[in-house]
Amino acid sequence: YEIFMQLMKSRKLSAYKVSKDTGITQATLSRWKNGRVSPSLETLQTLADYFDVSLDYLMGRTECREINKVK
């Protein structure tokens, strides 16, 4: 969730705006923030696509934000 928060902050977005743009409910984001649930792979991929970062970056597996483009 920390990386998600950093991405929102760097783009000056609120959780409300992300929720509206992605269709991920604010309740889901809140439960994730509070550690009550872990987001599904589908939710994580939606957020990675929304922020134009790799899934590995969003999950904290790499510091590289770029998505490897398949040619």
Contacts in CASP RR format, 6 or more apart in sequence:
PFRMAT RR
TARGET T0000
AUTHOR 0000-0000-0000
METHOD contacts of the structure
MODEL  1
YEIFMQLMKSRKLSAYKVSKDTGITQATLSRWKNGRVSPSLETLQTLADY
FDVSLDYLMGRTECREINKVK
1 32 0 8 1.000
1 33 0 8 1.000
1 35 0 8 1.000
3 57 0 8 1.000
3 58 0 8 1.000
3 59 0 8 1.000
3 60 0 8 1.000
4 32 0 8 1.000
4 47 0 8 1.000
4 58 0 8 1.000
7 13 0 8 1.000
7 51 0 8 1.000
7 53 0 8 1.000
7 58 0 8 1.000
8 14 0 8 1.000
8 15 0 8 1.000
8 18 0 8 1.000
11 51 0 8 1.000
15 26 0 8 1.000
15 29 0 8 1.000
15 30 0 8 1.000
16 26 0 8 1.000
18 24 0 8 1.000
18 29 0 8 1.000
18 47 0 8 1.000
18 50 0 8 1.000
19 25 0 8 1.000
19 26 0 8 1.000
19 29 0 8 1.000
21 50 0 8 1.000
22 46 0 8 1.000
22 47 0 8 1.000
22 50 0 8 1.000
23 46 0 8 1.000
24 43 0 8 1.000
24 46 0 8 1.000
24 47 0 8 1.000
28 37 0 8 1.000
28 39 0 8 1.000
28 43 0 8 1.000
31 37 0 8 1.000
32 38 0 8 1.000
32 39 0 8 1.000
39 47 0 8 1.000
44 55 0 8 1.000
44 58 0 8 1.000
44 59 0 8 1.000
45 55 0 8 1.000
47 58 0 8 1.000
48 54 0 8 1.000
48 55 0 8 1.000
48 57 0 8 1.000
48 58 0 8 1.000
48 67 0 8 1.000
51 58 0 8 1.000
52 67 0 8 1.000
53 65 0 8 1.000
53 66 0 8 1.000
53 67 0 8 1.000
54 62 0 8 1.000
54 64 0 8 1.000
54 65 0 8 1.000
54 66 0 8 1.000
54 67 0 8 1.000
54 68 0 8 1.000
56 62 0 8 1.000
56 64 0 8 1.000
57 63 0 8 1.000
57 64 0 8 1.000
57 65 0 8 1.000
END
